[in-house]
Amino acid sequence: MEPSRSVTAIPNTPDTAALATLDARRSVPARQLAEPGPSPSELQRMLASAVRVPDHGKRVPFRFLSIQGDARDALGEAVAARGLALRPEAGEAAVAKDRARFSHAPLVVVVVAVLDPADEAIPAQERLLTAGCACFALLQAAQGLGFGASWLTGWPAYDPGVAALLGLGADERIAGFIHVGTPKLQPPERERPDPAALLREWTPPA
């Protein structure tokens, strides 16, 4: 029998600055985001943080598309046309909203979930959750660099026509449109849920 080996635990070192960053996260409405947006190097820095997400099986089940400049208006026009084709009865306000959907923030990052159906080892839901984590990490990274950001979806995120327009494959889904820019205003705090009210301790049945 081998002698028992003592294991020394790594000391717990709280990082209050990291907690403060998490506690300070705010979503800035897309229409309240303006120039300047991230530079190419700042975008790469944001993405370097965004890819550090839990990823069961190391599948990397996500990728990114950046939409900037005139491409934002072009996408908005295409989405507005698609929306009108789907809902011919849509009023002018709805069409105008779709047309301007991507034109406010100087940068929109599309987080694409890659869900290979041949992957039977890792459930698709787990891979989709990883892509969702990348969306949240990108929000945190944007705020860490001093920008404002908002994670949006709306009907275009679930429409196959928009997915085809963006060049997504048959097994890819839009996890979110991350709008990034400089805030025009300080985002107000809103009421948050009480974590104590959400927590219950499980005990095994008698």
PAZAPA-4460 file (N, C-alpha, C; in steps of 0.05 Angstrom, whole numbers, plus 32768, in hexadecimal, padded with zeros to 4 digits):
% residues 206
    n_x    n_y    n_z   ca_x   ca_y   ca_z    c_x    c_y    c_z   seq   type   mol
   8011   7FE8   8000   8000   8000   8000   8012   8019   8000     1      M     A
   800B   802B   7FEE   801B   8044   7FED   8014   8056   8004     2      E     A
   8028   8064   800F   8023   8076   8025   8011   808D   801B     3      P     A
   8000   8096   802D   7FEE   80AC   8025   7FFE   80C5   8021     4      S     A
   7FF6   80D5   800E   8003   80ED   8008   7FF2   8105   8010     5      R     A
   7FFD   8117   801E   7FEE   812F   8026   7FED   8142   800E     6      S     A
   7FD6   814F   800B   7FD2   8162   7FF5   7FCE   817D   8002     7      V     A
   7FDF   818F   7FF8   7FDD   81AB   8002   7FCB   81BB   7FF0     8      T     A
   7FB6   81C6   7FFB   7FA3   81D5   7FEB   7FB0   81F0   7FE4     9      A     A
   7FA8   81FA   7FCD   7FB1   8214   7FC4   7FA2   8229   7FD5    10      I     A
   7FB0   823C   7FE1   7FA2   824F   7FF2   7F8E   825F   7FE2    11      P     A
   7F77   8264   7FEF   7F62   8274   7FE3   7F6A   8292   7FE4    12      N     A
   7F6C   829E   7FCD   7F74   82BB   7FCC   7F5D   82CA   7FBF    13      T     A
   7F4B   82D5   7FCE   7F35   82E5   7FC1   7F3F   82FB   7FB0    14      P     A
   7F32   8300   7F9A   7F38   8315   7F88   7F20   8329   7F88    15      D     A
   7F21   833C   7F99   7F0B   834E   7F9C   7F08   8360   7F83    16      T     A
   7F1E   8365   7F75   7F1C   8375   7F5C   7F0C   8367   7F47    17      A     A
   7F10   834C   7F45   7F01   833D   7F31   7EE4   833C   7F38    18      A     A
   7EDE   8339   7F52   7EC2   8339   7F5A   7EB5   8354   7F55    19      L     A
   7EC4   836A   7F5A   7EB9   8384   7F55   7EB3   8388   7F37    20      A     A
   7EC3   837D   7F26   7EBF   837F   7F09   7EA5   8370   7F01    21      T     A
   7EA1   8358   7F0D   7E88   834A   7F07   7E70   8359   7F12    22      L     A
   7E73   8364   7F2A   7E5C   8373   7F36   7E56   838D   7F27    23      D     A
   7E69   8398   7F18   7E65   83B1   7F0A   7E5B   83AE   7EEE    24      A     A
   7E57   8395   7EE5   7E4E   8391   7EC9   7E32   839E   7EC5    25      R     A
   7E30   83AC   7EAF   7E17   83B8   7EA7   7E14   83B5   7E89    26      R     A
   7DFB   83B0   7E80   7DF6   83B0   7E63   7DEF   83CD   7E5B    27      S     A
   7DFB   83D6   7E45   7DF5   83F0   7E3A   7DE4   83EC   7E21    28      V     A
   7DCC   83F8   7E20   7DBB   83F5   7E08   7DCA   83FB   7DEE    29      P     A
   7DC6   83EB   7DDA   7DD5   83EE   7DC1   7DD3   840B   7DB6    30      A     A
   7DBB   8417   7DB8   7DB8   8432   7DAD   7DC7   8447   7DBD    31      R     A
   7DD1   843F   7DD4   7DE1   8452   7DE5   7DFF   844C   7DE2    32      Q     A
   7E06   843D   7DCE   7E23   8438   7DC8   7E2C   8447   7DAF    33      L     A
   7E42   8454   7DB1   7E4C   8465   7D9B   7E69   8461   7D97    34      A     A
   7E74   846F   7D83   7E91   846F   7D7E   7E9F   847D   7D95    35      E     A
   7EB8   8476   7D9B   7EC8   8462   7D8C   7EC2   8445   7D96    36      P     A
   7EC5   8433   7D84   7EC3   8417   7D8B   7EDF   840B   7D8F    37      G     A
   7EE0   83F2   7D95   7EFA   83E5   7D99   7F0C   83E6   7D80    38      P     A
   7F25   83EA   7D84   7F39   83E7   7D6D   7F3C   83C9   7D67    39      S     A
   7F49   83C3   7D51   7F4E   83A6   7D4B   7F5D   8398   7D62    40      P     A
   7F71   83A6   7D6D   7F80   8399   7D83   7F6E   8396   7D9C    41      S     A
   7F5D   83A9   7DA1   7F4C   83A7   7DB8   7F37   8391   7DB4    42      E     A
   7F2D   838E   7D9C   7F1B   8378   7D97   7F28   835D   7D9B    43      L     A
   7F41   835A   7D92   7F4F   8342   7D96   7F53   833C   7DB4    44      Q     A
   7F59   8352   7DC3   7F5C   834E   7DE0   7F43   8345   7DED    45      R     A
   7F2C   8351   7DE4   7F12   8348   7DEF   7F0D   832B   7DE9    46      M     A
   7F13   8323   7DD1   7F0E   8307   7DC9   7F20   82F4   7DD8    47      L     A
   7F38   82FD   7DDF   7F4B   82EC   7DEE   7F3F   82E5   7E09    48      A     A
   7F30   82F8   7E15   7F22   82F2   7E2E   7F09   82E2   7E29    49      S     A
   7EFB   82E7   7E13   7EE2   82DA   7E0E   7EE4   82BC   7E09    50      A     A
   7EFC   82B3   7DFF   7EFF   8297   7DF9   7F06   8286   7E12    51      V     A
   7F0B   8294   7E29   7F13   8285   7E41   7EF9   827D   7E51    52      R     A
   7EEA   826D   7E44   7ED0   8264   7E50   7ED0   8246   7E55    53      V     A
   7EBF   823D   7E67   7EBD   8220   7E6B   7EB6   8212   7E51    54      P     A
   7EC3   81FD   7E4B   7EC0   81F0   7E31   7EC4   81D2   7E34    55      D     A
   7EAF   81C4   7E3B   7EB1   81A7   7E3F   7EBA   8199   7E25    56      H     A
   7ED0   818B   7E27   7EDB   817D   7E10   7EEC   818E   7DFF    57      G     A
   7EF1   81A7   7E06   7F01   81B9   7DF6   7EF8   81BA   7DD9    58      K     A
   7EDE   81BD   7DD5   7ED3   81BD   7DBA   7ED5   81D8   7DAC    59      R     A
   7ED8   81ED   7DBC   7ED7   8209   7DB1   7EBE   820B   7D9F    60      V     A
   7EA6   8209   7DAB   7E8E   8208   7D9B   7E83   8224   7D95    61      P     A
   7E94   8236   7D8C   7E8B   8251   7D86   7EA0   825E   7D73    62      F     A
   7E97   8273   7D66   7EA9   8284   7D56   7E9D   82A0   7D55    63      R     A
   7EAB   82B3   7D4A   7EA3   82CF   7D4B   7EA2   82DB   7D2F    64      F     A
   7E8E   82ED   7D2B   7E8D   82FE   7D13   7E8D   831B   7D1D    65      L     A
   7E9D   832C   7D11   7E9C   8348   7D18   7E8D   8357   7D01    66      S     A
   7E7C   836A   7D0A   7E6D   837A   7CF7   7E73   8397   7CFE    67      I     A
   7E7F   83A6   7CEB   7E87   83C2   7CF1   7E82   83D3   7CD8    68      Q     A
   7E84   83ED   7CDC   7E82   83FF   7CC6   7E68   83FC   7CB6    69      G     A
   7E6B   83FF   7C9B   7E53   83FD   7C8A   7E46   83E2   7C8A    70      D     A
   7E55   83CE   7C93   7E49   83B3   7C94   7E31   83B2   7CA8    71      A     A
   7E32   83C3   7CBC   7E1B   83C4   7CCF   7E02   83CD   7CC2    72      R     A
   7E03   83E2   7CB1   7DEC   83EB   7CA4   7DE2   83D7   7C8E    73      D     A
   7DF5   83CB   7C81   7DEE   83B7   7C6D   7DE0   839F   7C7A    74      A     A
   7DE9   8397   7C91   7DDC   8381   7C9F   7DC0   8389   7CA7    75      L     A
   7DBE   83A2   7CB1   7DA3   83AC   7CBA   7D90   83AD   7CA3    76      G     A
   7D99   83B6   7C8B   7D87   83B6   7C74   7D7E   839A   7C6C    77      E     A
   7D91   8387   7C6D   7D8A   836C   7C66   7D77   8360   7C7A    78      A     A
   7D7B   8365   7C94   7D6A   835B   7CA8   7D4E   8367   7CA6    79      V     A
   7D4C   8381   7CA0   7D33   838E   7C9D   7D23   8382   7C86    80      A     A
   7D31   837D   7C70   7D24   8370   7C59   7D1A   8354   7C5F    81      A     A
   7D2B   8345   7C6E   7D23   832A   7C76   7D0B   832C   7C89    82      R     A
   7D0B   833E   7C9C   7CF4   8341   7CAE   7CDA   8348   7C9F    83      G     A
   7CDD   8359   7C8B   7CC5   8361   7C7C   7CBB   834A   7C6B    84      L     A
   7CCD   8339   7C61   7CC5   8321   7C52   7CB6   830D   7C64    85      A     A
   7CBF   830B   7C7D   7CB2   82F9   7C90   7C98   8304   7C9A    86      L     A
   7C97   831F   7C9D   7C7F   832C   7CA8   7C77   8344   7C97    87      R     A
   7C6A   833F   7C81   7C63   8355   7C6E   7C52   836A   7C7B    88      P     A
   7C44   8363   7C91   7C32   8376   7C9E   7C41   8388   7CB2    89      E     A
   7C5B   8384   7CB5   7C6B   8393   7CC8   7C69   83B1   7CC1    90      A     A
   7C66   83C1   7CD6   7C65   83DE   7CD2   7C80   83EB   7CCE    91      G     A
   7C7F   8404   7CC7   7C98   8412   7CC1   7CAB   8413   7CD9    92      E     A
   7CA0   8415   7CF1   7CB0   8416   7D09   7CC0   83FC   7D0D    93      A     A
   7CB3   83E6   7D08   7CC1   83CC   7D0B   7CD7   83C9   7CF6    94      A     A
   7CD2   83D2   7CDE   7CE6   83D0   7CC9   7CFD   83E2   7CCF    95      V     A
   7CF7   83FB   7CD8   7D0C   840D   7CDF   7D1D   8403   7CF6    96      A     A
   7D11   83F6   7D09   7D20   83EA   7D20   7D33   83D5   7D16    97      K     A
   7D2A   83C4   7D04   7D3C   83AF   7CF9   7D52   83BC   7CE9    98      D     A
   7D4C   83D1   7CDA   7D60   83DD   7CC9   7D77   83E9   7CDA    99      R     A
   7D70   83F4   7CF1   7D84   8401   7D02   7D8F   83EE   7D18   100      A     A
   7D87   83D5   7D17   7D8D   83C2   7D2D   7DAB   83C0   7D32   101      R     A
   7DBC   83C2   7D1E   7DD9   83BF   7D21   7DE9   83D8   7D1C   102      F     A
   7DDB   83EF   7D1A   7DE8   8407   7D12   7DF0   841A   7D29   103      S     A
   7DE9   8413   7D42   7DEF   8425   7D58   7E0B   8421   7D62   104      H     A
   7E12   840A   7D6C   7E2D   8405   7D77   7E40   8403   7D60   105      A     A
   7E59   840D   7D63   7E6D   840B   7D4E   7E76   83EF   7D48   106      P     A
   7E72   83DC   7D5A   7E7B   83C1   7D56   7E65   83AE   7D60   107      L     A
   7E5F   839B   7D4F   7E4D   8385   7D57   7E5C   836B   7D52   108      V     A
   7E5F   835B   7D67   7E6C   8341   7D65   7E56   832B   7D66   109      V     A
   7E54   831B   7D52   7E41   8305   7D52   7E50   82ED   7D5D   110      V     A
   7E45   82E2   7D73   7E50   82CA   7D7F   7E40   82B3   7D74   111      V     A
   7E4E   82A2   7D65   7E41   828B   7D57   7E47   8271   7D66   112      V     A
   7E32   8263   7D6D   7E35   8249   7D7A   7E38   8234   7D65   113      A     A
   7E4D   8224   7D67   7E52   820F   7D54   7E4A   81F4   7D61   114      V     A
   7E35   81E8   7D56   7E29   81D0   7D63   7E2A   81B9   7D50   115      L     A
   7E40   81AC   7D4F   7E45   8195   7D3D   7E33   817E   7D46   116      D     A
   7E1F   8175   7D36   7E0E   815F   7D3E   7E1C   8144   7D40   117      P     A
   7E34   8142   7D34   7E43   8129   7D35   7E51   8126   7D50   118      A     A
   7E52   813B   7D60   7E5F   813A   7D7A   7E4B   812E   7D8E   119      D     A
   7E4E   8115   7D93   7E3C   8107   7DA6   7E47   8106   7DC2   120      E     A
   7E60   810F   7DC6   7E6D   810D   7DE0   7E65   8124   7DF2   121      A     A
   7E62   813C   7DE6   7E5B   8153   7DF6   7E3F   815C   7DEE   122      I     A
   7E2C   815D   7E00   7E10   8166   7DF9   7E10   8181   7DEC   123      P     A
   7DFE   8184   7DD8   7DFC   819E   7DCA   7DF6   81B5   7DDD   124      A     A
   7DE6   81AF   7DF1   7DDF   81C4   7E04   7DF8   81CF   7E12   125      Q     A
   7E0A   81BE   7E19   7E23   81C7   7E26   7E33   81D8   7E13   126      E     A
   7E34   81D1   7DFA   7E43   81E0   7DE7   7E36   81FC   7DE2   127      R     A
   7E1B   81FC   7DE2   7E0D   8215   7DDF   7E12   8227   7DF7   128      L     A
   7E12   821B   7E0F   7E17   822A   7E27   7E34   8236   7E26   129      L     A
   7E47   8228   7E1B   7E62   8232   7E19   7E62   824B   7E07   130      T     A
   7E53   824A   7DF1   7E51   8262   7DDF   7E44   8279   7DEE   131      A     A
   7E30   8273   7DFF   7E24   8288   7E0F   7E37   8294   7E23   132      G     A
   7E48   8283   7E2E   7E5D   828D   7E40   7E70   82A0   7E32   133      C     A
   7E76   829A   7E18   7E87   82AB   7E08   7E7A   82C6   7E05   134      A     A
   7E5F   82C7   7E01   7E51   82E0   7DFF   7E55   82F1   7E19   135      C     A
   7E51   82E4   7E30   7E54   82F2   7E49   7E70   82FB   7E4E   136      F     A
   7E84   82EA   7E48   7EA0   82F1   7E4C   7EA7   8309   7E3A   137      A     A
   7E9B   830A   7E22   7EA1   8320   7E10   7E96   833A   7E1B   138      L     A
   7E7E   8339   7E28   7E73   8351   7E35   7E86   835A   7E4B   139      L     A
   7E90   8348   7E5B   7EA3   834F   7E71   7EBC   835B   7E66   140      Q     A
   7EC7   834F   7E50   7EE0   8359   7E45   7EDC   8375   7E39   141      A     A
   7EC5   837A   7E2C   7EC0   8394   7E21   7EC0   83A9   7E37   142      A     A
   7EB2   83A3   7E4D   7EB0   83B6   7E63   7ECC   83B9   7E70   143      Q     A
   7EDB   83A4   7E71   7EF6   83A5   7E7C   7F08   83B9   7E6D   144      G     A
   7F03   83BC   7E53   7F12   83CF   7E43   7F06   83EB   7E42   145      L     A
   7EF1   83EF   7E52   7EE5   8409   7E53   7ECE   840E   7E40   146      G     A
   7EC5   83F9   7E32   7EAF   83FC   7E1F   7E95   83F4   7E2D   147      F     A
   7E7F   83FB   7E20   7E65   83F0   7E28   7E5D   83DA   7E14   148      G     A
   7E4C   83C8   7E1D   7E44   83B2   7E0C   7E28   83A8   7E13   149      A     A
   7E1C   839B   7E00   7E01   8390   7E04   7DFF   8376   7DF4   150      S     A
   7DF3   8362   7E01   7DEF   8348   7DF4   7DD2   8347   7DEB   151      W     A
   7DCD   8347   7DD1   7DB2   8347   7DC6   7DAE   832F   7DB3   152      L     A
   7D95   8328   7DB0   7D8E   8313   7D9D   7D78   831D   7D8A   153      T     A
   7D5F   831B   7D93   7D48   8323   7D82   7D43   830E   7D6D   154      G     A
   7D2E   8312   7D5D   7D27   82FE   7D49   7D3D   82F7   7D36   155      W     A
   7D4F   830A   7D2E   7D64   8303   7D1B   7D77   82ED   7D25   156      P     A
   7D79   82EA   7D3F   7D8B   82D5   7D49   7D80   82B9   7D45   157      A     A
   7D66   82B7   7D3F   7D5A   829D   7D3D   7D4F   8297   7D21   158      Y     A
   7D55   82A9   7D0F   7D4A   82A7   7CF3   7D5E   8299   7CE1   159      D     A
   7D57   8284   7CD3   7D6A   8276   7CC2   7D73   8288   7CAA   160      P     A
   7D62   829A   7CA1   7D69   82AC   7C8C   7D80   82BF   7C94   161      G     A
   7D7F   82C9   7CAC   7D94   82DB   7CB6   7DAD   82CA   7CBB   162      V     A
   7DAA   82B2   7CC5   7DC1   82A0   7CC9   7DCF   829B   7CAE   163      A     A
   7DC0   8296   7C99   7DCC   8292   7C7F   7DD9   82AB   7C75   164      A     A
   7DCD   82C2   7C7A   7DD9   82DC   7C71   7DF4   82E0   7C7E   165      L     A
   7DF7   82D7   7C97   7E10   82DA   7CA5   7E24   82C3   7C9F   166      L     A
   7E1C   82B1   7C8F   7E2E   829B   7C87   7E30   8284   7C9A   167      G     A
   7E1C   8281   7CAC   7E1D   826C   7CBF   7E18   8251   7CB2   168      L     A
   7E24   823C   7CBC   7E1F   8221   7CB2   7E06   8216   7CBE   169      G     A
   7DFE   81FF   7CB4   7DE5   81F3   7CBC   7DE5   81EC   7CD9   170      A     A
   7DFC   81E7   7CE5   7DFE   81DF   7D01   7E07   81F5   7D13   171      D     A
   7E04   820E   7D0A   7E0C   8225   7D1A   7DF4   8236   7D22   172      E     A
   7DF6   8243   7D38   7DE1   8254   7D43   7DEC   826E   7D4D   173      R     A
   7DDC   8283   7D4C   7DE5   829D   7D57   7DE0   829C   7D75   174      I     A
   7DF5   829E   7D85   7DF2   829F   7DA2   7DEC   82BB   7DAB   175      A     A
   7DF5   82CF   7D9D   7DF0   82EA   7DA4   7DFE   82FE   7D93   176      G     A
   7DF2   8316   7D91   7DFF   832D   7D85   7E09   833F   7D9B   177      F     A
   7E23   8342   7D9D   7E2F   8352   7DB2   7E36   836D   7DA7   178      I     A
   7E27   8381   7DAF   7E2B   839D   7DA6   7E3F   83AB   7DB9   179      H     A
   7E53   83B7   7DAD   7E69   83C3   7DBD   7E6F   83DF   7DB3   180      V     A
   7E72   83F1   7DC6   7E7A   840D   7DBF   7E7F   841D   7DD8   181      G     A
   7E81   8437   7DD5   7E85   8449   7DEB   7E6A   8453   7DF5   182      T     A
   7E64   844F   7E0F   7E49   8457   7E19   7E45   8475   7E17   183      P     A
   7E2C   847C   7E0F   7E25   8498   7E0F   7E1C   84A2   7E2B   184      K     A
   7E16   848F   7E3C   7E0D   8495   7E57   7E15   847F   7E6A   185      L     A
   7E15   8486   7E83   7E1B   8472   7E98   7E02   845F   7E9B   186      Q     A
   7E05   8446   7E96   7DEE   8434   7E98   7DE4   8433   7EB4   187      P     A
   7DCA   8436   7EB8   7DBF   8435   7ED4   7DBF   8419   7EDF   188      P     A
   7DC2   8418   7EF9   7DC0   83FE   7F06   7DA3   83F6   7F07   189      E     A
   7D9E   83DD   7F07   7D82   83D3   7F09   7D81   83BF   7F20   190      R     A
   7D6A   83B9   7F29   7D66   83A7   7F40   7D70   838B   7F37   191      E     A
   7D80   837F   7F49   7D8A   8364   7F43   7D7C   8350   7F56   192      R     A
   7D7B   8337   7F4E   7D6E   8323   7F5F   7D7F   831F   7F78   193      P     A
   7D72   8317   7F8E   7D7F   8311   7FA7   7D8A   82F5   7FA6   194      D     A
   7DA4   82F1   7FA5   7DAF   82D6   7FA3   7DA6   82C4   7FBA   195      P     A
   7DA2   82CF   7FD1   7D9A   82BF   7FE8   7D7E   82B3   7FE3   196      A     A
   7D6D   82C1   7FD5   7D52   82B8   7FCF   7D52   82A2   7FBA   197      A     A
   7D68   82A1   7FAB   7D6A   828D   7F95   7D78   8273   7F9E   198      L     A
   7D84   8274   7FB5   7D94   825D   7FBE   7D85   824B   7FD0   199      L     A
   7D86   8231   7FCB   7D7C   821D   7FDD   7D91   8207   7FE0   200      R     A
   7D93   81FD   7FF8   7DA6   81E7   7FFD   7D98   81CD   7FF9   201      E     A
   7DA4   81BC   7FE8   7D99   81A1   7FE4   7DA2   818F   7FFA   202      W     A
   7D90   817F   8004   7D96   816A   8017   7D8B   8150   800D   203      T     A
   7D98   813A   8011   7D8F   8120   8006   7D75   8119   8014   204      P     A
   7D63   810C   8005   7D4A   8103   8011   7D4E   80EF   8027   205      P     A
   7D3D   80F0   803B   7D3F   80DE   8052   7D39   80C2   804A   206      A     A
***
